Amino acid sequence: MTDVLIAGSGPTGLTLACELALRGVAVRILERRAGPHRESRGKGLNPGSLEVLSRLGLAERLSGTGTSGLILRKYFDGAHISDTPAGGGLLIGQWQVEEALRERLAGLGVPVEYEAEAAALAQDAGGVTARLTDGRSVSAGYAAGCDGGHSSVRELLAIPFEGHTEERPSMVLGDVRAPGLSREYWHQWFTSDGGGILLCPIPGTEVFQLQAAPEEDERGEPLPPSLEGFQRLFDRHAGTPGIRLADATWLSSWRANVRKAARMRVGRVFLAGDAAHVHPIAGGLGMNTGIQDAAALARALAAAVTGPSQDGALDAYEAARLPVAAEVLADATRRMERVMAAVREPGRGTEAGMN
């Protein structure tokens, strides 16, 4: 029988699966999507996450793909005003992190099972049974929900997701090409009307991740993201003639969403990553906290599967990680407030979001 069933093949689920497989724990990993994505999403690994991924044998692969020491170049009303370090850690697209983890996991004999999502969960003293949306049943000793902010596992466990979500989108994001724009810098333009736009080069690609406040229609309602809208925002804020954005391969709207699960464990089922906590975009804390959740949960589950004392190791996971999630949420909220203040007062310093 499978020792641990994992729902979700983002950085959290893949890290957990690799950690467990390396410890000799039998694992299966399910993903509701039809296949891998190539979206930049979270785009930075901090030293703690790099340490976890280095233990998985991925240090050389990731450092060869990503870049460190990128300079954040700031502009005001089209004029260059400053260059500052963009922060520590490694700049790298989330899809590139997932690809490295997925290949490592395949080398350990564990494939990702796509188009597979839990529709029901049952557990007893002996294990967990998940009924999937396609009607199949899968049994395991334990299960982990690493399936994102809209976690099916969390909903099936009826765990409250405490916090707040703004109704109105406050940012549009996307992956675009910008031929002619220097890839040596992370560009951030502010304008005196209080707006701004950010383009960050994703290493090893021709792509920039774009972030900006959304356009509004005649009623003052935010418009959905589009390549045409991105170009209008770029022309308005950057004022850089001759740059034509192209090939928008990811389009997304972001709204402030600050939530934490009331619990990270119900019996033999656990939550990790965005399934347990979602953060403001500033500071790149989402992917990194999820990776470190996964490392902690792997230690607890491996101890439970292989050791005589199960409950102590399992209780320790929730006791350790819930306070961390609370502090990360508070930290990310403070960072986002500073970013928004810098948009309103462009002369102030700010930090780039790496989430």
DOVEXLO-691712 format. One record per residue: residue in one letter; x, y, z of N, C-alpha, C, O in turn. Coordinates in steps of 0.1 Angstrom, whole numbers, plus 5000, padded with zeros to 4 digits. Each point is the difference from the previous one (the first is absolute). Layout:
REM residues N
aXYZXYZXYZXYZ ...
//
This chain:
REM residues 355
m500849885000499250125000500950125000501150015006 t498450104988500750135000500150055014499049995007 d502150064997500250065013499350145001499350035009 v501050054981499550145000499450044986500749984990 l498150075010499450054988500050155000499650065010 i500950004979500250155000499150054989500049954989 a499250155014499250074990500750134997500250095009 g500149934978500650134996501549984996500849955008 s499550094980501449994995500750134998500850024990 g498950085018500750125000501349985008500449895003 p500450225000501249995007499949935013500949925004 t498050105003499849945014499849854998500749925007 g498350044985499849854998501249934995500349895004 l500450174986501149934994501249995010500749905000 t499550205008501150005010499649895010500949925004 l497950075001499649905009500249864994500549915007 a499150074981500149874994501549964998500349895003 c500550204993501549974999500649975014500749905001 e499050185009500549985013499649865005500849935006 l498050034992499549875005500649894992500449905006 a499650114981500649894992501449985003500549885000 l500350225003501449995003500249935014501049935002 r497950075006500149945013499449854999499849945011 g499950024977499449874999498649985003499549895002 v499750224998498650005003499349994987500250074990 a498849835009499349984987498950124999499250025009 v500950054979499250124999499350004986500649954990 r498250115009499350034988499750155000499750055010 i500350014978499750144999499050034989500349964989 l498750105014498950034991499950154997500450085008 e499249954980499950134995498750024992499749924991 r499550185012498750024994500250054985499149984992 r502050095006500250064986500349884990500349895004 a499650154983500349894990501449984997500449904994 g500550205011501449984998500850125006499350095006 p502049914992500850115006499750144994499550004988 h500650105020499950144994501450064998501049945004 r499050174989501350084997499850145004500350094992 e499149945020499750135004501050045011500449925009 s500150214991501050045009499550005014500849965009 r498050094994499450005013501050045011500650114999 g499649815011501050035010501450004993500249914993 k500650185010501350014992501250025008501050064995 g499049905017501350015008500149905011499049965007 l502249984995500349915011500950075010501050054996 n498649945016500850065011501049905005499949884997 p501150165011501049915005499449875007500649894998 g498450125010499449895006499549904990500249885002 s499150164988499549914990501149944992500049884996 l501150205001501149954992500749895008500549904994 e499550115020500649905008499249874999500649894999 v498150125001499149884999500349934986500249885000 l499850204990500149954986501449954997500249914992 s500850145015501349954999500149865006500749924994 r498650055017500049875005499449904991500349885001 l498950174990499449914990500849984988499749934990 g501550135010501049984988499750104989500449974989 l498950145014499650094989500850145000499750084992 a501349935016500750135001500650044987499850114996 e501049804998500650034987499050034989500250104993 r498849825007499050024989499350145002499950074990 l499749975022499350125002500950124998499650104994 s501649895012500950124999500450024985500350114996 g499849794996500350014986498850064992500350054989 t498549945016498950054993499750145005499750094991 g500349945022499650135005501150095000501149974996 t498750155010501050105001499950075014498950015006 s502250044999500050075013500750144997500750014990 g499050085019500750134999499450094989500650104996 l498149885000499450084990499850145006499750015012 i500450094980499850145004498650054997499549984989 l499850085021498750064998500250144995500550085008 r499249954980500150144994498750075001499049954995 k501050165012498750085002500050134991501050064998 y497849974998499850124991498850085006499149945006 f501050194992498850085004499750104988500950074996 d497949924999499550074988501049984989500450104993 g500149785005500949974989501450025003500949954992 a499550125018501450035003500649895010499349975010 h501949984987500749915009500450075013500650105000 i498949855012500350065012500949925009500750065009 s499449814990500949925009500149864995499249954993 d501949995012500349864999500349945013500850055008 t498549844996500249945013499949854999499449954990 p501349985018499949855000498649965001499250055008 a500449854985498649955000499749905011498949955001 g502150035008499849915011500849874999500549974989 g499749965022500749885000499349884994498950024995 g501749875005499449884994500349984986500950074994 l498349854999500149964986498850044993498949955003 l501250134986498950034991499849894990501049964993 i497849985007499849894991498449984999499350025010 g500249944979498649994998499549875007500749905002 q498150115003499449895008499949874991500349895005 w499450134982499949884992501449934999500049884998 q501150205002501349944999500349925013500749904999 v498950155013500249935012499249875000500549895003 e498250124992499249884999500649904991500049885002 e500550164986500649914991501249935005500149874999 a500750195009501249945006499549905010500649895001 l498450145008499549915010499349884993500249895005 r499150144985499249894993501049904994499849885001 e501350174993501049914994500749925011500349884999 r500050185012500749935011499149895006500449895003 l498350154998499049905005499949884990499949895005 a500050144982500049894990501249915002499949884998 g501250185004501249925002500049915012500749905001 l498450135009499849925012498849904997499649935010 g499950074978499049904997498650045003499149915000 v500650225001498750055004499550094989500550114999 p498549864993499550094990498950085006499349965010 v500450164985498850085003498849944993500149984988 e498850005019498849954994499150114997499450065009 y500449984978499250124996498649974999499649884999 e499650225001498549994999499549915011499149924998 a501450105014499649925012499850095012500950075004 e497949935001499650095011499149935009499149924996 a501150105017499249945010498650065001499850125000 a499149804999498750045002499449975014499050065004 a501649855003499649965013501249945007500849944994 l499250075019501049955009499349925012499150055005 a501549844998499649925012501249955007501049974993 q499050035020501149955007499649935013498950025005 d502049884999499849935012501349985006501050064996 a499149855014501249985007501149944992501250005003 g498449944985501049934992500550084988501049964994 g498350155002500450074989499050094994499050035007 v501250024981499250104993499649944986500849944994 t497950085003499549964986499550124993499150075006 a501449964982499550114992499249954988500549924993 r498350135006499349974987500250124991499850115003 l500749854985500450104990498850044991499049935000 t501150194994498950054991499749904989498950014994 d502049915002499849904989499449875005499849904993 g499950095020499449895006500949905007499649915007 r501750104990501049915006500150025015499750115005 s500849795002500350025015501549975002500649914994 v500050175014501549995003500150005015499550085007 s501349824998500249995015501550025003500949974992 a499350095020501350035005500050005015498950015006 g502349995000500150015014499650145005499450025010 y501150084982499850145003499850084987500249944989 a499250185012499850084988500450145003500050055012 a500450034978500450145001499450084989500149974988 g499250145016499450094991501050114997500350095008 c500349914980501050104996499450064987500750044991 d498049985009499250034987499650145000498950034994 g501850065012499950154997498950065008499349945008 g500550194989499150085008498649964999499250025009 h500449924980498649944998500049855003499449924993 s501350045017500349865004498749925001499150035008 s500849874984498949905002500149925013499049975006 v502250004997500349925013499550095012499349945009 r501150184991499650095012498450015000499549995011 e499950024978498550015000499449875004499050005007 l501649894989499449875004500249975015499249935006 l501850135000500249995014499250105008500050005012 a499450094981499250115006500850095010499550045011 i501749984985500950095008499750144997500250044988 p499550055021499850144997501350064995501149975004 f498750124986501150074993499850155005499450084993 e501249955018499750135007500850124994501249984997 g498250135001500750124995499050074991498850005002 h501750074988499250084991500550004986501249984997 t497950044993500350014986499350124995498850025001 e502050074992499450124994499149964988500549914992 e498450155006499249974988500650064987499849944990 r500950175011500450074989501549964997500850025009 p499549944979501449974996500950135001499550114996 s501649885010500950115002501350004991500850095000 m499349804992501249984992499749914988499249905002 v501450124987500049914989501449954998501050075002 l499249804994501349944998500049924987498949964995 g502350025000500149924988501449974997500950075005 d499349844986501349974994500050054985499149964992 v501850135005500150054986501450014996501050005008 r499250014979501350044994500050154998498950064998 a502350005004500150154998501350024992501050055005 p499049924982501250024992500650145001499250094998 g502149925004500650135001500250055014500750105003 l498649845007500150055014501149925007500149874998 s500850205008501249935006499649905010499150025009 r501549864990499849895010501050005011500049915008 e500850194993501050015011499350065012500750005011 y498150054988499450075011498549955003499449954990 w500250065022498649995004499550145000500350085008 h498849954982499650144997498750035008499049935000 q501050195007498850055007499850144997500850095004 w498149944989499650144997498950055009499049935002 f501250195003498950075007499750134992500850064993 t498049995009499650124994499350095010499649965010 s500450174987499550105010498549995002499550065010 d499849874981498649985003499749895009498949965003 g502249985003499849895010500049864995499749915007 g500650074980500049874994501449944999501050075003 g499149814992501349944998499949874993498949944999 i502250014996500149874993501349945003501050075001 l499149805000501349935003500249894989499049924998 l502150074997500449894991501349935005501050075000 c498949805003501149935005500449894990499249924996 p502150075000500449904991500149865006500649995011 i498849914984500049875005501349934994500049984988 p500949985020501349944994499849884991499149925002 g501850074988499949894991498950004990499749904993 t499650215007498850024990500150134994500950085003 e498249954988499850134994498950085007499650114995 v499949835016498850055006500350105011501049995007 f498150114994500050095012498749975007498949994994 q501150015020498850005007499650155002500850085004 l497949954993499550145001499050005011499249915002 q500950205006499150035011499650154999500850084998 a497949955003499550134999498650015007499349905001 a500350225003498650025004499249994987500450044989 p498449905012499249984988499450134994499950105007 e499949904980499250114994498649995005499549905005 e499850224993498650015004499250044989500450074991 d498349885009499150044989499350135004500450065009 e498649984982499450135003499250015013499750115004 r500049785002499350005013501049985011499650005012 g501750004985501049995011500249855004500649985011 e498949934981500249865004501349944993500350044989 p500449885018501349954994499749914988499149925000 l501850104990499949924988500849875002501050005007 p498649894986500749885001501450014993500150094991 p500949845013501350014993499949954985499349914997 s501550164995500149964986501350064995500650095006 l499949864983501250054994499950144996500950095002 e497949954992499850134996499950105012500650115000 g498849845011500050085012501450025006500350115005 f500549784995501450015005500850114992500750075005 q499049934981500850104992499550145004500950095001 r497949935001499550135004500650055013500450115002 l499649795008500650035013501550034998500550105007 f500249834985501450024998500350134994500850085004 d498449964985500250134994499750115009500750105000 r498349895009499650105009501150025011500350125003 h500249785003500950015011501550004996500750085006 a499749844985501449994996500450114991501150055000 g498049994990500450104991501249974992500850094997 t499449784999501149954993499649974986499649894997 p500650204993499649974987500749894993501249975003 g498249964989500649894992499949865007500449914993 i499250095019499849875007498649954998499050065004 r500849834989498749944998500049865007500749914996 l498450085013499949885008499349894990499350034991 a501149845012499549904991499949875008500549985011 d498749934983499949865005499749995014500849955008 a498050104996499549995014499649855003498949964995 t502049975011499749855003499349985013499649885003 w500450225006499349985012499350145003500750105000 l498049895003499350125004499249985013499349895001 s500850195009499449985013499750135006500650104998 s498349905010499650115009500349965014499849885004 w500750215004500349975014499250095009500050124998 r499549825013499350085010500549975013500549895003 a499550215006500649975014499249895006498850005001 n502049905004499449885005501049955011501149954998 v498450075015500949975011499249915009499050045007 r501349834993499349905007500949895006501149974995 k498449975016500849895006499049905005499050035006 a501349844991499249895005500049995015501050035007 a497849954999499949995015500849885005500550005011 r499749904980500849885004500849954988499650034989 m501549905014500849944989500049855001500749934992 r498550025017499849855001498649975005499550065009 v500049844984498849935005500349854999499949944989 g500450005022500349865001501249964991501150055003 r498749884987501149954991500150094988500849964990 v498650155009500050094988500650145005499650055010 f501350004981500750125003499950104989499749974989 l500550165014500150114991501450064999500750005011 a499750044978501350074998499950104989499249994991 g501650125009500150094990498750094999499450035010 d500350014978498850094998498749945005499150075003 a500849804998498849935005499850045015498950005005 a502250045002500050035014500150155002499650055011 h500950034980500250145002500350074986500749954992 v498650165006500350084988500450145004499550055010 h501350014982500850125004499850124990499749974988 p500550155016500250114990501249974992500949925004 i499150144984501049964990501450055004501049944995 a499250175013501350065002500949915008499649935010 g501650064986501149935007500249864996501049945005 g498250004987500249874995499949895011500849905000 l498350125009500049915012499149874998500249905007 g498950104983499149894998500749874997499949905007 m500850104981500749884996501049955010500149885003 n500650225003501149965009499449945013500649905005 t498450165000499449945012499449864998500149915008 g499350074980499549874996501149894999499849895005 i501450154990501149904999500549975014500349885002 q499750215007500549975013498949935008500449925009 d498350104989499049925005500249854996500049915008 a500350074979500249874995501149935007499949885003 a501250194999501249935006499649965015500449895004 a498950205003499649965013499049895001500149915008 l498950094982499049895000500749874996499649895005 a501450114986500749884996500749945012499949875002 r500750215006500749945012498949945010500349895005 a498650174996499049955009499449874995499849905007 l499950104980499349884994501049885000499649895002 a501650144994501049895000500249945013500249885002 a499850215009500249945013498849925004500149905007 a498750144989498849935003499949864993499649905005 v500950104982499949884992501149905005499749885000 t501450175004501149915003500349985015500849915003 g498750185005500349995014498949955009498849994995 p501549985017499049945009499050115006498949975004 s501650164997499250105006499450094989500750084995 q498049905002499550084989499450135004500450104994 d498849915016499250125003500950125003499850114997 g501349865011500950115003500650074989500050124999 a500549814991500650054988498950084992500350114994 l498549835005499050074992499550125006499750104994 d500149905019499550125008501150114998499650125000 a501649855000501150104999499950084988500450125000 y499149824989499950074987499150125001500450124997 e498449865007499050115002500550105010499950124998 a500649835013500550095011501150104995500150115004 a500749844987501250084995499550094989500550115000 r498749844991499850084988498850105000500050104993 l499049885016498950095001500650145004499650104994 p501249915017500550135003500950064989500050134999 v500749794994500850054989499150074989500350104995 a498649835002499050054990499550135005499850094992 a499849925021499550135005501050114998499650114997 e501649875007501050104999500350044985500250124997 v499849784994500350034986498850084994500350094993 l498549885011498950084996500150155004499850094993 a500649935020500250135005501150074993499950124996 d501249815001501250064994499650044985500350114996 a499049804997499750034986499050115000500150084990 t499049945019499150115000500750135002499750104994 r501349905015500850125002500850044988500050124996 r500549784997500750034988499150054989500450104993 m498449855006499150054990499650145003499850084991 e500049955022499750145003501150104996499750114996 r501649845006501150094996500050024984500350114995 v499449784998500050014986498950104995500350084992 m498549915014498950094996500450145004499650094993 a501049935018500450135004501050064990500050124997 a500949804998501050044990499450044987500450094993 v498549845003499350044988499350145002500050084991 r499549945021499450135003501050115001499850124997 e501549845008501050105002501349954993500849945007 p499350074980501049934993501550035004500849924997 g499450195010501450025004500549915011501249995002 r497849955005500449915011500649874995499749964989 g501149975019500549874996498949905001499150025007 t501149874986499149895000500749874997501250004998 e498149895002500649874996499249944989498850024999 a501849904993499349934990499449885005500549935009 g498350034986499349885004500749884993500150014988 m500249895020500649884993499149885002500449885000 n498350145003499149895002499549944987499249905001 
//
